[in-house]
């Protein structure tokens, strides 16, 4: 038991509380400090017996969340009060009515949006998705719910160290899947980058540590370079009487990692490792010309890359972001990104939504105020109102709406419409009006006839062609990207779909009755998985439509019978992580708590996931599937983020313990310069030195460059590393990397 000095703790709690008040002081009006004090006392008292996993007093968490709200998002008193009280209803005796009575309706609404839904969930649905949908429902009344939730998530990610491994994976993946894109969409770039970096730190700690170390190694030379790069620009700006600051900032760890991965290049080749930011102190009405004047000065000294000019001042991004970006060639032959913006734009870029509101009143003259953000929130409202599908389906739609850059297109009359990147003519039709969308048969883009799936580009002028005979079909859903269009098409299809679905459900019930099987949510969920459909409704629909022949349901019964005979004790009862642990204890006796995978645990059947082919030594987790027992995935698996975000309750700790000499399939990619006998040398190393079986080899040689992929069987990651080391030593081989 850790000894705790309560007096020291009490002082620390007060110190943190005072820091919060000091930071919030510029935002407070009369009487605000009193309300904050009351909220702090209530929270402190309600949580007094509770501790976090790290052993610290629980009250540290609400205090830190409130501090993030003020310091990093720029929110005011209502949000501070809600942040201090955000866990009180969920974790203590307090009810929402008590909060409303003591702190008013606004605070109670926000806290209700932040409180997880309790109760039992339909088998096979996702609790995380339901909670997320609930939180978004309050978004339409009060965007602060989401902002406080982001502050809460940021603090959870910063203190993830003390959590058990499977919880770390679940929380980190959910963050990457939903909260980082959400922060991006609300323009909170600083928070978005930190969430992504922390995700990488917990899911791929080696890569994270490697990049951090590299960034630190190059810090001195980088600072020296920045100094000489900005010297002439500074001199010129001072002589012209500009008020400005210049900072150099390295790219975030996660964005460097993404570049390395997507372009398959080492750290040294990521050319825009950092950006130079020039921030001008200028009046709103001359902002634009000032920024362009500075652009002209920068490009007098350094040659710009014409493909890399981004003007988000004339047409801000949908999340309110304004800035002028150019990439220029320095005297040392390095590309450098230069961002030019004003103090106002910088604050909106760093603090997003809250700063955007702060400047909104001042802007009404320039009428930029009906910004992309407001439009987006209206879109989310439409999506929420029209969505009665499953929460997971809703979450996918919602995510699809978070991450897009925009294209700017015009109506025949010259009105500007901002559409997400990848939007089609059909999206545009629904953007104009639901009826126009439903009857759309094609479009004229820049006076040229195009089909409904034609993707729009910046500057296109679009005229929609309609016909009264046209009506939406299922295929349309794959043509559109905007949630508005998707929701409207689904509405149109839904009525037709409902009757088909009911027919399907009746057929399934009849069939199960004939086979003397129960009709319940568990069986339906197993059927859904057996026929590889995403939701029970989709399964019914396919049966009703005849896409799944009802006679095939008999195959499902045989499949279940076979499994029973095989006697797989662990998979039948297992639904989530806690029931799995219980099941395991009863099989193994109390001393084995975590799932160890290796020869000492033959009781639990597991399957290795095909999407990422894990091998011993990889960092892995177990995932309880409906029909195939437990599947093992690598934590870096392309599907991991989605699995962990939607079904965190089915995740199980998994760890390789002992090395059996089993062989696992891996793919290697080899790049080199071609020479006679190169393949011979490569295959010799693989077969003779390490007794590795090769399954296939494909080689492509083009004008002196050799590229090959080899699939082979190895025992573990150490075994694989040794093999890669030996292959790199072959004369002519430049690079060897593993692929999934």
KEKOLDO-559821 format. One record per residue (C-alpha): x, y, z. Coordinates in steps of 0.5 Angstrom, whole numbers, plus 500, padded with zeros to 3 digits. Each point is the difference from the previous one (the first is absolute). Example, Ala and Ser with C-alpha at 12.3 -4.5 7.8 and 13.67 -1.06 7.14 Angstrom:
<atoms>
ATOM   px   py   pz
ATOM  525  491  516
ATOM  502  507  498
</atoms>
This chain:
<atoms>
ATOM   px   py   pz
ATOM  500  500  500
ATOM  503  507  498
ATOM  500  505  506
ATOM  497  506  498
ATOM  501  507  504
ATOM  493  503  499
ATOM  503  507  502
ATOM  505  500  495
ATOM  494  498  495
ATOM  495  505  503
ATOM  505  506  498
ATOM  502  497  493
ATOM  492  500  499
ATOM  500  507  502
ATOM  506  502  496
ATOM  497  497  493
ATOM  493  503  502
ATOM  503  507  501
ATOM  504  499  493
ATOM  494  499  497
ATOM  497  506  503
ATOM  506  504  498
ATOM  500  498  493
ATOM  492  501  499
ATOM  501  507  503
ATOM  500  504  494
ATOM  493  497  497
ATOM  496  500  507
ATOM  494  505  501
ATOM  497  502  507
ATOM  498  494  504
ATOM  504  495  496
ATOM  505  499  505
ATOM  495  498  505
ATOM  496  495  495
ATOM  507  497  498
ATOM  502  499  508
ATOM  493  497  501
ATOM  501  495  494
ATOM  507  498  503
ATOM  497  499  507
ATOM  495  495  497
ATOM  505  496  496
ATOM  505  500  505
ATOM  495  497  505
ATOM  496  496  496
ATOM  507  496  497
ATOM  504  501  507
ATOM  500  492  501
ATOM  502  499  493
ATOM  507  499  497
ATOM  502  499  493
ATOM  504  494  497
ATOM  506  503  502
ATOM  499  501  507
ATOM  499  508  500
ATOM  493  503  502
ATOM  495  500  495
ATOM  498  507  501
ATOM  507  502  496
ATOM  496  497  494
ATOM  494  505  499
ATOM  505  506  502
ATOM  505  498  495
ATOM  494  500  495
ATOM  498  506  502
ATOM  507  503  499
ATOM  500  497  493
ATOM  493  504  498
ATOM  503  506  502
ATOM  507  500  498
ATOM  500  496  494
ATOM  493  501  497
ATOM  498  507  503
ATOM  493  498  503
ATOM  497  504  506
ATOM  496  499  506
ATOM  495  496  498
ATOM  505  495  497
ATOM  504  500  507
ATOM  494  498  504
ATOM  498  495  495
ATOM  507  497  500
ATOM  501  500  508
ATOM  494  496  500
ATOM  500  496  494
ATOM  501  493  504
ATOM  496  502  506
ATOM  493  497  497
ATOM  504  494  497
ATOM  504  498  506
ATOM  496  502  506
ATOM  494  501  504
ATOM  498  507  496
ATOM  494  500  495
ATOM  499  504  494
ATOM  494  504  504
ATOM  505  502  506
ATOM  505  503  495
ATOM  494  504  496
ATOM  498  502  507
ATOM  507  503  502
ATOM  503  502  494
ATOM  494  501  495
ATOM  497  497  493
ATOM  506  501  496
ATOM  506  497  504
ATOM  495  494  501
ATOM  499  499  492
ATOM  507  500  499
ATOM  502  495  506
ATOM  494  496  497
ATOM  503  500  493
ATOM  507  498  504
ATOM  497  494  504
ATOM  500  493  497
ATOM  494  496  499
ATOM  499  495  505
ATOM  496  493  500
ATOM  500  494  496
ATOM  502  500  492
ATOM  497  496  495
ATOM  505  494  499
ATOM  504  502  494
ATOM  499  508  500
ATOM  506  504  502
ATOM  499  504  507
ATOM  506  505  497
ATOM  496  502  494
ATOM  494  501  504
ATOM  503  504  505
ATOM  503  504  494
ATOM  494  501  497
ATOM  497  503  506
ATOM  505  505  501
ATOM  499  502  493
ATOM  493  501  501
ATOM  501  506  505
ATOM  505  503  495
ATOM  494  503  496
ATOM  498  503  507
ATOM  507  502  503
ATOM  507  499  496
ATOM  503  500  507
ATOM  498  493  501
ATOM  505  498  495
ATOM  506  505  502
ATOM  500  498  507
ATOM  499  492  498
ATOM  507  502  496
ATOM  503  503  506
ATOM  498  494  504
ATOM  503  495  495
ATOM  506  504  499
ATOM  501  499  508
ATOM  499  493  500
ATOM  505  499  494
ATOM  505  504  504
ATOM  499  495  506
ATOM  499  494  496
ATOM  507  497  503
ATOM  496  497  506
ATOM  495  496  496
ATOM  500  493  499
ATOM  503  498  493
ATOM  493  498  497
ATOM  497  507  502
ATOM  506  504  497
ATOM  499  497  494
ATOM  492  501  500
ATOM  500  507  502
ATOM  506  502  496
ATOM  497  497  493
ATOM  493  503  502
ATOM  504  507  501
ATOM  503  499  493
ATOM  493  497  497
ATOM  496  506  502
ATOM  503  505  505
ATOM  506  502  496
ATOM  496  501  493
ATOM  495  504  504
ATOM  505  505  503
ATOM  502  501  493
ATOM  493  501  498
ATOM  499  505  505
ATOM  507  504  498
ATOM  504  498  507
ATOM  506  498  496
ATOM  505  500  507
ATOM  495  495  503
ATOM  499  496  494
ATOM  508  499  499
ATOM  501  498  507
ATOM  494  495  500
ATOM  503  497  494
ATOM  507  500  503
ATOM  498  497  507
ATOM  496  494  495
ATOM  507  499  497
ATOM  503  500  507
ATOM  496  494  503
ATOM  499  496  493
ATOM  507  500  497
ATOM  504  502  506
ATOM  507  498  496
ATOM  498  505  494
ATOM  498  505  504
ATOM  506  500  504
ATOM  505  500  494
ATOM  496  506  497
ATOM  501  504  506
ATOM  507  498  501
ATOM  501  502  493
ATOM  497  507  501
ATOM  504  501  506
ATOM  507  498  496
ATOM  498  505  495
ATOM  498  506  504
ATOM  506  504  500
ATOM  502  500  493
ATOM  492  501  499
ATOM  500  507  504
ATOM  506  502  497
ATOM  497  499  493
ATOM  494  504  502
ATOM  504  505  502
ATOM  504  501  494
ATOM  493  499  496
ATOM  496  506  503
ATOM  506  505  501
ATOM  499  503  493
ATOM  492  500  501
ATOM  500  503  507
ATOM  504  506  497
ATOM  496  501  495
ATOM  493  500  504
ATOM  503  505  505
ATOM  502  505  495
ATOM  493  500  497
ATOM  498  501  507
ATOM  496  493  501
ATOM  498  498  507
ATOM  501  493  500
ATOM  503  493  504
ATOM  504  494  496
ATOM  500  493  503
ATOM  503  494  497
ATOM  496  494  502
ATOM  501  492  499
ATOM  495  496  497
ATOM  496  495  505
ATOM  503  494  501
ATOM  494  496  497
ATOM  500  504  494
ATOM  508  499  499
ATOM  498  492  501
ATOM  494  501  495
ATOM  504  503  495
ATOM  506  494  501
ATOM  495  495  499
ATOM  496  502  494
ATOM  506  502  496
ATOM  504  495  503
ATOM  506  504  501
ATOM  505  501  506
ATOM  499  505  505
ATOM  506  504  497
ATOM  496  501  493
ATOM  494  503  503
ATOM  501  507  497
ATOM  495  504  504
ATOM  502  498  507
ATOM  499  507  502
ATOM  496  506  498
ATOM  501  508  501
ATOM  494  504  503
ATOM  500  507  499
ATOM  495  504  504
ATOM  498  507  498
ATOM  496  505  505
ATOM  496  503  495
ATOM  493  503  500
ATOM  494  496  497
ATOM  499  504  494
ATOM  507  500  498
ATOM  501  492  502
ATOM  500  498  493
ATOM  505  505  496
ATOM  505  499  506
ATOM  500  493  499
ATOM  501  500  493
ATOM  505  505  501
ATOM  504  496  504
ATOM  500  494  495
ATOM  503  505  495
ATOM  506  501  505
ATOM  501  493  501
ATOM  500  498  493
ATOM  505  506  498
ATOM  505  496  505
ATOM  498  493  498
ATOM  497  496  494
ATOM  493  497  502
ATOM  497  494  497
ATOM  494  502  496
ATOM  497  493  502
ATOM  500  501  507
ATOM  496  507  501
ATOM  494  500  504
ATOM  496  506  501
ATOM  495  499  506
ATOM  499  507  501
ATOM  496  502  494
ATOM  496  493  501
ATOM  501  498  507
ATOM  499  492  502
ATOM  494  498  502
ATOM  502  500  507
ATOM  502  507  500
ATOM  507  499  499
ATOM  503  506  496
ATOM  508  501  498
ATOM  504  500  494
ATOM  505  494  499
ATOM  506  500  495
ATOM  506  495  499
ATOM  506  504  498
ATOM  507  497  499
ATOM  505  502  505
ATOM  508  502  498
ATOM  502  493  503
ATOM  495  497  495
ATOM  495  498  505
ATOM  493  501  499
ATOM  496  504  506
ATOM  493  501  501
ATOM  498  508  502
ATOM  494  501  503
ATOM  497  507  500
ATOM  495  503  504
ATOM  497  505  505
ATOM  500  500  507
ATOM  492  499  500
ATOM  501  494  495
ATOM  505  497  504
ATOM  496  500  506
ATOM  494  496  496
ATOM  505  495  497
ATOM  503  498  507
ATOM  493  501  504
ATOM  495  499  495
ATOM  493  500  501
ATOM  500  504  507
ATOM  505  506  497
ATOM  495  500  493
ATOM  494  502  505
ATOM  505  505  503
ATOM  501  504  494
ATOM  493  498  497
ATOM  497  507  502
ATOM  506  504  497
ATOM  499  497  494
ATOM  493  501  498
ATOM  502  506  496
ATOM  504  495  495
ATOM  494  495  500
ATOM  505  494  501
ATOM  496  498  506
ATOM  496  495  497
ATOM  506  496  500
ATOM  501  493  498
ATOM  500  498  507
ATOM  492  502  501
ATOM  499  496  493
ATOM  503  494  503
ATOM  496  500  506
ATOM  494  501  496
ATOM  502  494  496
ATOM  501  496  507
ATOM  493  502  502
ATOM  497  497  493
ATOM  504  494  501
ATOM  498  499  507
ATOM  492  501  499
ATOM  500  495  494
ATOM  504  495  503
ATOM  496  494  503
ATOM  505  495  498
ATOM  505  496  504
ATOM  505  505  504
ATOM  506  497  497
ATOM  497  501  493
ATOM  499  507  502
ATOM  507  501  503
ATOM  503  498  493
ATOM  496  505  497
ATOM  502  505  505
ATOM  507  499  499
ATOM  500  500  493
ATOM  498  507  501
ATOM  505  502  504
ATOM  507  499  496
ATOM  499  504  493
ATOM  503  505  497
ATOM  495  505  496
ATOM  499  501  493
ATOM  497  507  498
ATOM  495  499  494
ATOM  495  505  497
ATOM  492  500  498
ATOM  498  502  493
ATOM  499  507  503
ATOM  507  500  503
ATOM  498  499  508
ATOM  506  497  503
ATOM  499  493  504
ATOM  505  496  504
ATOM  500  493  499
ATOM  504  494  504
ATOM  506  498  495
ATOM  498  494  496
ATOM  492  503  500
ATOM  497  498  493
ATOM  494  503  496
ATOM  495  496  504
ATOM  503  503  506
ATOM  499  507  497
ATOM  493  498  498
ATOM  498  499  507
ATOM  504  506  503
ATOM  495  504  495
ATOM  493  497  503
ATOM  498  493  502
ATOM  495  499  494
ATOM  506  502  495
ATOM  504  495  503
ATOM  495  494  499
ATOM  498  502  493
ATOM  507  501  498
ATOM  502  496  493
ATOM  507  504  499
ATOM  503  507  500
ATOM  503  505  495
ATOM  507  502  503
ATOM  503  506  497
ATOM  495  498  494
ATOM  502  493  499
ATOM  496  494  501
ATOM  502  496  506
ATOM  497  494  504
ATOM  497  501  507
ATOM  507  496  503
ATOM  504  506  497
ATOM  505  502  505
ATOM  500  508  500
ATOM  506  504  500
ATOM  502  507  503
ATOM  497  505  496
ATOM  495  496  496
ATOM  493  503  498
ATOM  495  495  501
ATOM  493  500  497
ATOM  495  494  502
ATOM  496  496  495
ATOM  493  497  503
ATOM  495  495  498
ATOM  493  498  503
ATOM  501  493  498
ATOM  507  500  504
ATOM  500  497  508
ATOM  506  498  504
ATOM  503  493  501
ATOM  504  496  504
ATOM  506  502  496
ATOM  499  507  501
ATOM  503  499  507
ATOM  507  498  497
ATOM  500  507  495
ATOM  499  505  506
ATOM  505  502  505
ATOM  496  506  504
ATOM  496  497  506
ATOM  494  505  498
ATOM  499  496  493
ATOM  501  493  504
ATOM  495  502  505
ATOM  495  502  494
ATOM  501  494  496
ATOM  500  495  506
ATOM  493  504  502
ATOM  497  498  493
ATOM  503  493  500
ATOM  498  499  507
ATOM  492  499  499
ATOM  501  495  494
ATOM  506  497  504
ATOM  495  499  506
ATOM  495  496  497
ATOM  506  495  497
ATOM  503  500  507
ATOM  493  498  503
ATOM  500  494  495
ATOM  507  498  501
ATOM  499  500  508
ATOM  493  496  499
ATOM  504  495  495
ATOM  506  499  505
ATOM  495  499  506
ATOM  496  495  496
ATOM  507  496  498
ATOM  502  500  507
ATOM  494  497  503
ATOM  500  495  495
ATOM  507  498  502
ATOM  498  500  507
ATOM  504  506  502
ATOM  499  506  504
ATOM  499  507  497
ATOM  504  505  505
ATOM  505  505  499
ATOM  506  496  501
ATOM  498  495  495
ATOM  498  505  495
ATOM  507  504  502
ATOM  503  493  498
ATOM  496  499  494
ATOM  502  507  498
ATOM  508  499  501
ATOM  499  493  496
ATOM  497  503  494
ATOM  506  506  501
ATOM  494  506  500
ATOM  502  506  504
ATOM  493  500  504
ATOM  494  496  502
ATOM  496  504  495
ATOM  505  500  494
ATOM  499  492  501
ATOM  492  500  500
ATOM  500  505  494
ATOM  505  495  496
ATOM  496  494  502
ATOM  493  504  498
ATOM  503  503  494
ATOM  503  492  498
ATOM  507  502  500
ATOM  501  495  506
ATOM  496  494  498
ATOM  496  498  506
ATOM  502  492  499
ATOM  507  502  502
ATOM  498  502  507
ATOM  500  492  501
ATOM  508  500  498
ATOM  500  505  507
ATOM  497  494  504
ATOM  505  495  497
ATOM  505  505  502
ATOM  498  501  507
ATOM  499  492  501
ATOM  507  499  497
ATOM  503  505  505
ATOM  497  497  506
ATOM  502  493  498
ATOM  507  503  499
ATOM  499  502  507
ATOM  503  507  501
ATOM  498  502  507
ATOM  503  507  500
ATOM  496  503  494
ATOM  493  499  501
ATOM  499  504  506
ATOM  505  505  499
ATOM  497  507  498
ATOM  505  505  503
ATOM  506  501  504
ATOM  497  499  507
ATOM  496  493  498
ATOM  507  498  497
ATOM  504  501  506
ATOM  495  496  504
ATOM  500  494  495
ATOM  507  500  500
ATOM  501  500  508
ATOM  495  494  500
ATOM  504  496  495
ATOM  507  502  502
ATOM  499  501  508
ATOM  501  507  503
ATOM  507  501  499
ATOM  500  502  492
ATOM  497  507  499
ATOM  502  502  494
ATOM  500  496  493
ATOM  506  497  499
ATOM  501  498  493
ATOM  505  494  499
ATOM  500  493  501
ATOM  498  500  507
ATOM  493  502  499
ATOM  497  495  495
ATOM  493  501  503
ATOM  499  507  497
ATOM  499  499  492
ATOM  502  506  496
ATOM  501  502  493
ATOM  505  505  497
ATOM  497  505  497
ATOM  501  500  492
ATOM  500  508  500
ATOM  507  501  503
ATOM  503  493  501
ATOM  503  500  507
ATOM  506  496  502
ATOM  503  499  507
ATOM  504  506  502
ATOM  494  505  497
ATOM  496  504  505
ATOM  494  497  499
ATOM  493  500  503
ATOM  494  495  500
ATOM  493  502  498
ATOM  494  495  501
ATOM  496  499  494
ATOM  493  497  499
ATOM  501  494  496
ATOM  508  499  500
ATOM  502  500  508
ATOM  506  505  501
ATOM  504  503  494
ATOM  507  503  502
ATOM  501  506  496
ATOM  507  505  500
ATOM  499  506  504
ATOM  502  504  493
ATOM  495  496  496
ATOM  496  504  495
ATOM  493  498  503
ATOM  503  501  508
ATOM  497  507  501
ATOM  493  498  497
ATOM  500  494  504
ATOM  502  503  507
ATOM  496  506  499
ATOM  493  497  498
ATOM  501  493  505
ATOM  505  502  505
ATOM  496  495  505
ATOM  502  494  496
ATOM  508  502  500
ATOM  504  495  504
ATOM  507  501  502
ATOM  505  495  496
ATOM  507  499  501
ATOM  505  495  497
ATOM  503  496  505
ATOM  504  494  498
ATOM  503  499  493
ATOM  498  494  497
ATOM  503  498  493
ATOM  494  502  496
ATOM  501  503  493
ATOM  496  507  499
ATOM  499  503  493
ATOM  503  507  499
ATOM  501  504  494
ATOM  506  504  498
ATOM  502  505  495
ATOM  507  501  497
ATOM  502  506  496
ATOM  507  500  497
ATOM  504  501  494
ATOM  500  494  495
ATOM  506  496  498
ATOM  501  493  498
ATOM  499  495  505
ATOM  497  505  505
ATOM  494  495  501
ATOM  504  494  501
ATOM  504  503  506
ATOM  493  502  503
ATOM  497  494  499
ATOM  506  496  503
ATOM  500  504  506
ATOM  493  499  501
ATOM  500  492  499
ATOM  507  498  503
ATOM  502  505  506
ATOM  494  500  503
ATOM  496  494  498
ATOM  494  504  498
ATOM  495  497  496
ATOM  498  505  494
ATOM  493  500  497
ATOM  500  505  494
ATOM  505  505  497
ATOM  498  505  495
ATOM  505  504  497
ATOM  500  506  495
ATOM  506  504  497
ATOM  499  506  496
ATOM  506  504  497
ATOM  505  498  506
ATOM  495  500  506
ATOM  499  494  503
ATOM  493  499  504
ATOM  498  493  503
ATOM  495  498  505
ATOM  501  493  504
ATOM  495  496  504
ATOM  504  496  505
ATOM  499  496  507
ATOM  503  502  506
ATOM  500  499  507
ATOM  500  507  504
ATOM  502  507  499
ATOM  507  499  502
ATOM  500  494  495
ATOM  498  505  495
ATOM  504  506  502
ATOM  506  495  499
ATOM  498  499  493
ATOM  499  507  498
ATOM  507  502  503
ATOM  503  494  496
ATOM  496  502  493
ATOM  502  508  501
ATOM  507  497  500
ATOM  500  497  493
ATOM  503  505  495
ATOM  495  504  496
ATOM  495  499  505
ATOM  498  507  502
ATOM  494  499  505
ATOM  496  494  503
ATOM  493  502  503
ATOM  494  495  503
ATOM  493  501  497
ATOM  493  497  502
</atoms>
